[in-house]
Amino acid sequence: MLVKDVRKEIEKYNKLELTEIIVELYKRIPKSKKEEYNIDDFIRDAQTKKKKVKKEVSFIDLQKEIIYFLECVDKEYYVIPNKIISKKERSAWRFKVKRYYKELNHISPNSPNGGIATVLLIELFKRLSIGSVRLLFVNWETFRALGVSQSDYYDTLMKRILYCGYTKENLKKCVNLLSVDKDPYQLSYDMCSKFISNLKTVDMKEDALEILKEEVIQLKNRLLKTKNNSIAYEIEVNINNYVECILEINLLLNEFEMGINYFHKNYIESDKEIKEYILLNKLDELDLKKEWIKEYEQYMNKIDYRDSLVERYEELKGLS
């Protein structure tokens, strides 16, 4: 039914009947939805909320509130029992983040408060990224709780950062954000795809290549000094994402040989077939058939390709 139809139907019932209907409907609402839409508070204060004029929160107050929230998150007050953040407030953390995300994004990035709003969005993004792999809140799946994927959130940040003017410094900020903890519910490379989609000019792509290559050098130096296996794994994931990103940008610039050679030299994977599969898959994604065949044939007598690659080769060569 439409809302107007519902209004028409409920006119048939008296107060007692309406009470029973509301109670029955309340029972059928899942607990998660009750929390998400604050159903309990709405029922308690329905009349008050109708009369209440929405109070405008100043940006300074919003900024202070978010900074305090971030401090409490860092102290793990949103995950462990404590006297600072109540159990009810810990359970409702996502409603705060949803409001912060919405209100900060309503502030234009080039307005007087736009720069600070972007910084606060970045800090929230970092906490949600950490929270997707380490418990910072009372539940996992932080980006799902927000209702925005990690890669879409990153896309929003990159657009805000570059909106205020394209500079190498701003581009470097965007690159640095690619190394945050990755949401397990997304492909690790998804943010890199968003990064590349925002490189609108040849100059931006070339500057991005320079910055990414510098990051790969720094990460490889860190990897050499790292003894912790889990940290080493995270560094390798970031190196490989950057290397794949460099490959894709080079391919988009028609620098095929340069991109492929860089990939072979820097991508970390001991299994040669898997490494070649990743490279061929990227060439296929960009519809580079000629380069795909050339790459495949270069190693066809050295690598035992999986069936799917053999079938793809026969298809491209017109053998099947």
VMD Tcl script that draws the C-alpha trace (Angstrom):
set ca {
  {0.00 0.00 0.00}
  {0.97 3.62 -0.47}
  {1.16 5.89 2.58}
  {-2.14 7.54 1.62}
  {-3.77 4.09 1.49}
  {-2.40 3.24 4.95}
  {-3.83 6.48 6.36}
  {-7.20 5.66 4.85}
  {-7.22 2.14 6.25}
  {-6.26 3.07 9.83}
  {-9.13 5.55 10.01}
  {-11.41 2.52 10.38}
  {-9.97 1.55 13.78}
  {-10.49 2.90 17.28}
  {-7.69 3.70 19.75}
  {-7.60 0.23 21.33}
  {-7.46 -1.49 17.92}
  {-4.70 0.84 16.74}
  {-2.71 0.07 19.88}
  {-2.91 -3.66 19.16}
  {-1.86 -3.11 15.54}
  {1.18 -1.04 16.58}
  {2.23 -3.62 19.18}
  {1.93 -6.44 16.64}
  {3.93 -4.49 14.04}
  {6.59 -3.71 16.65}
  {7.01 -7.43 17.43}
  {7.64 -8.14 13.75}
  {10.41 -5.56 13.32}
  {13.86 -7.22 13.54}
  {16.05 -6.02 16.41}
  {18.68 -4.67 14.01}
  {16.08 -2.49 12.27}
  {14.76 -1.23 15.60}
  {18.26 -0.08 16.45}
  {19.02 1.30 13.00}
  {15.91 3.51 12.92}
  {15.77 4.25 16.67}
  {12.23 2.85 16.83}
  {12.17 2.75 20.64}
  {13.13 6.42 20.96}
  {10.62 7.37 18.28}
  {7.79 5.66 20.18}
  {8.83 7.27 23.49}
  {9.18 10.79 22.08}
  {6.95 10.84 18.98}
  {4.92 13.86 20.12}
  {7.98 15.74 21.38}
  {9.87 15.16 18.14}
  {6.97 16.48 16.06}
  {7.04 19.76 17.92}
  {10.78 20.02 18.34}
  {12.62 22.33 15.95}
  {15.84 20.76 14.73}
  {18.78 22.39 16.44}
  {21.61 23.37 14.14}
  {24.98 22.10 15.32}
  {27.86 24.46 14.64}
  {30.85 23.14 12.74}
  {33.09 23.79 15.75}
  {30.82 21.67 17.94}
  {30.72 18.94 15.28}
  {34.51 19.01 15.01}
  {34.94 18.73 18.79}
  {32.44 15.87 18.93}
  {34.22 13.91 16.18}
  {37.68 14.49 17.67}
  {36.43 13.23 21.04}
  {34.85 10.22 19.31}
  {38.16 9.41 17.58}
  {40.05 9.70 20.86}
  {37.63 7.27 22.52}
  {37.93 4.84 19.59}
  {41.73 4.93 19.87}
  {41.45 4.14 23.59}
  {39.17 1.19 22.69}
  {36.28 2.66 24.69}
  {33.88 1.50 21.95}
  {34.82 -2.15 22.34}
  {35.65 -2.81 26.00}
  {33.41 -2.15 29.04}
  {34.27 1.21 30.62}
  {32.75 4.11 32.52}
  {33.36 6.68 29.76}
  {31.20 5.18 26.97}
  {28.07 3.35 28.10}
  {27.07 -0.06 26.74}
  {24.14 1.53 24.88}
  {26.41 4.14 23.31}
  {28.96 1.49 22.32}
  {26.22 -0.43 20.50}
  {25.09 2.70 18.67}
  {28.54 3.72 17.35}
  {27.52 3.25 13.72}
  {24.73 5.81 13.99}
  {27.28 8.39 15.06}
  {29.60 7.53 12.18}
  {26.75 7.63 9.67}
  {25.82 11.12 10.89}
  {29.43 12.31 10.85}
  {29.96 10.95 7.33}
  {26.79 12.58 6.05}
  {27.32 15.96 7.71}
  {30.99 16.25 6.77}
  {30.27 15.37 3.14}
  {27.67 18.12 3.01}
  {30.49 20.61 3.55}
  {32.05 21.62 0.25}
  {35.78 20.73 0.16}
  {36.73 24.26 -0.94}
  {34.59 26.06 1.68}
  {36.16 27.67 4.79}
  {35.60 24.48 6.80}
  {36.09 22.13 3.85}
  {39.73 21.28 4.54}
  {39.06 20.35 8.16}
  {35.99 18.33 7.11}
  {38.16 16.34 4.69}
  {40.78 15.69 7.38}
  {38.07 14.43 9.75}
  {36.66 12.18 7.02}
  {40.16 10.77 6.48}
  {40.58 10.07 10.18}
  {37.20 8.31 10.33}
  {38.22 6.30 7.24}
  {41.43 5.16 8.93}
  {39.57 4.00 12.07}
  {36.96 2.12 10.04}
  {39.74 0.46 8.04}
  {41.54 -0.67 11.19}
  {38.20 -1.76 12.65}
  {37.58 -4.04 9.67}
  {40.54 -6.25 10.67}
  {40.93 -5.52 14.39}
  {38.09 -5.06 16.86}
  {37.77 -1.31 17.54}
  {34.00 -1.37 17.86}
  {31.53 -3.86 19.33}
  {31.06 -5.49 15.92}
  {33.04 -6.16 12.74}
  {32.13 -5.20 9.19}
  {32.65 -1.50 9.83}
  {32.03 -0.30 6.27}
  {28.93 -2.44 5.97}
  {27.70 -0.85 9.18}
  {28.27 2.59 7.62}
  {26.50 1.52 4.44}
  {29.40 2.67 2.25}
  {32.07 0.34 0.85}
  {35.71 1.03 1.64}
  {36.51 1.72 -2.01}
  {33.56 4.13 -2.40}
  {34.58 5.95 0.78}
  {38.12 6.19 -0.62}
  {36.74 7.52 -3.91}
  {34.91 10.26 -2.00}
  {38.11 11.20 -0.16}
  {40.20 11.32 -3.33}
  {37.68 13.54 -5.08}
  {37.61 15.90 -2.09}
  {41.40 16.04 -1.85}
  {41.88 16.76 -5.56}
  {38.89 19.13 -5.75}
  {40.89 21.83 -4.03}
  {43.56 21.69 -6.72}
  {45.67 19.05 -8.33}
  {49.18 18.99 -6.86}
  {51.74 16.27 -6.33}
  {51.30 16.77 -2.59}
  {47.56 16.08 -2.82}
  {48.15 13.11 -5.10}
  {50.63 11.72 -2.60}
  {47.97 11.99 0.14}
  {45.71 9.86 -2.03}
  {48.46 7.29 -2.60}
  {49.24 7.09 1.12}
  {45.60 6.21 1.86}
  {45.90 3.14 -0.37}
  {48.01 1.46 2.31}
  {45.29 1.36 4.99}
  {44.07 -2.00 6.31}
  {41.85 -3.61 3.69}
  {38.24 -4.56 4.32}
  {38.12 -8.39 4.05}
  {34.75 -8.11 2.30}
  {36.27 -6.29 -0.68}
  {38.97 -7.15 -3.17}
  {42.28 -5.72 -2.02}
  {42.80 -3.97 -5.36}
  {39.41 -2.18 -5.41}
  {40.77 1.07 -3.99}
  {43.55 1.11 -6.59}
  {40.88 0.90 -9.29}
  {39.19 3.96 -7.79}
  {42.55 5.72 -7.62}
  {43.24 5.14 -11.32}
  {39.72 6.22 -12.32}
  {40.41 9.65 -10.78}
  {43.58 10.22 -12.83}
  {41.97 12.25 -15.60}
  {45.02 13.51 -17.47}
  {48.30 12.13 -18.80}
  {50.22 14.40 -16.41}
  {48.29 13.01 -13.43}
  {49.01 9.45 -14.53}
  {52.72 10.18 -14.97}
  {52.96 11.90 -11.58}
  {51.09 8.97 -10.01}
  {53.63 6.55 -11.49}
  {56.47 8.51 -9.94}
  {54.86 8.60 -6.50}
  {53.84 4.92 -6.60}
  {57.34 3.81 -7.59}
  {58.81 5.78 -4.68}
  {56.33 4.05 -2.36}
  {57.33 0.62 -3.68}
  {61.01 1.38 -2.95}
  {60.18 2.50 0.61}
  {57.94 -0.52 1.24}
  {60.62 -2.92 -0.01}
  {63.13 -1.34 2.36}
  {60.64 -1.79 5.20}
  {60.09 -5.39 4.18}
  {63.81 -6.13 4.45}
  {63.84 -4.85 8.04}
  {60.61 -6.55 9.14}
  {60.79 -9.77 11.14}
  {57.10 -10.01 12.01}
  {55.44 -12.36 9.49}
  {51.99 -10.77 9.65}
  {53.40 -7.28 9.11}
  {55.59 -8.60 6.30}
  {52.50 -10.08 4.64}
  {50.65 -6.74 4.84}
  {53.63 -4.95 3.31}
  {53.79 -7.48 0.46}
  {50.07 -6.98 -0.24}
  {50.59 -3.22 -0.50}
  {53.68 -3.63 -2.69}
  {51.78 -5.91 -5.07}
  {48.79 -3.56 -5.21}
  {51.09 -0.65 -6.06}
  {52.95 -2.71 -8.67}
  {49.70 -3.81 -10.30}
  {48.53 -0.20 -10.19}
  {51.76 0.92 -11.92}
  {51.26 -1.80 -14.53}
  {47.69 -0.67 -15.27}
  {48.63 3.03 -15.54}
  {51.49 2.19 -17.90}
  {49.16 0.11 -20.04}
  {46.66 2.99 -20.17}
  {49.51 5.22 -21.36}
  {50.38 2.63 -24.05}
  {53.72 2.05 -22.33}
  {53.23 -1.71 -22.62}
  {56.81 -2.91 -22.44}
  {57.70 -0.58 -19.58}
  {54.70 -1.66 -17.50}
  {55.16 -5.38 -18.12}
  {58.90 -5.28 -17.36}
  {58.26 -3.37 -14.13}
  {55.64 -5.92 -13.11}
  {57.97 -8.88 -13.72}
  {60.73 -7.23 -11.75}
  {58.77 -6.04 -8.72}
  {55.63 -8.15 -8.19}
  {56.16 -10.54 -5.26}
  {54.98 -14.07 -6.06}
  {57.09 -17.22 -5.96}
  {54.74 -19.21 -8.21}
  {55.53 -18.09 -11.78}
  {52.22 -19.37 -13.16}
  {50.19 -17.35 -10.64}
  {52.27 -14.25 -11.34}
  {51.76 -14.68 -15.09}
  {48.04 -15.29 -14.59}
  {47.70 -11.95 -12.77}
  {49.55 -10.14 -15.56}
  {47.58 -11.81 -18.36}
  {44.33 -11.11 -16.52}
  {45.19 -7.40 -16.40}
  {45.97 -7.37 -20.13}
  {42.66 -9.12 -20.78}
  {40.75 -6.63 -18.62}
  {42.08 -3.79 -20.77}
  {41.33 -5.71 -23.98}
  {45.00 -5.75 -25.05}
  {44.76 -8.90 -27.17}
  {48.00 -8.43 -29.11}
  {50.02 -7.87 -25.91}
  {48.23 -10.79 -24.24}
  {49.23 -13.23 -26.98}
  {52.80 -11.91 -27.06}
  {53.16 -12.31 -23.28}
  {51.60 -15.77 -23.27}
  {53.77 -17.07 -26.10}
  {56.93 -15.70 -24.51}
  {56.54 -18.15 -21.60}
  {54.39 -20.94 -23.06}
  {57.33 -23.36 -23.13}
  {58.50 -22.37 -19.66}
  {55.26 -22.24 -17.68}
  {52.53 -24.85 -17.35}
  {49.53 -22.54 -17.80}
  {46.18 -23.37 -16.19}
  {43.40 -24.61 -18.46}
  {41.51 -21.30 -18.50}
  {44.56 -19.49 -19.91}
  {45.16 -22.20 -22.51}
  {41.52 -21.94 -23.60}
  {41.75 -18.14 -23.74}
  {44.89 -18.35 -25.88}
  {43.22 -20.74 -28.33}
  {40.22 -18.42 -28.47}
  {42.33 -15.33 -29.22}
  {44.38 -17.17 -31.82}
  {41.23 -18.52 -33.45}
  {42.18 -22.11 -32.70}
  {38.95 -23.01 -30.96}
}
mol new
graphics top color blue
foreach p $ca { graphics top sphere $p radius 0.5 }
foreach p [lrange $ca 0 end-1] q [lrange $ca 1 end] { graphics top cylinder $p $q radius 0.2 }
display resetview
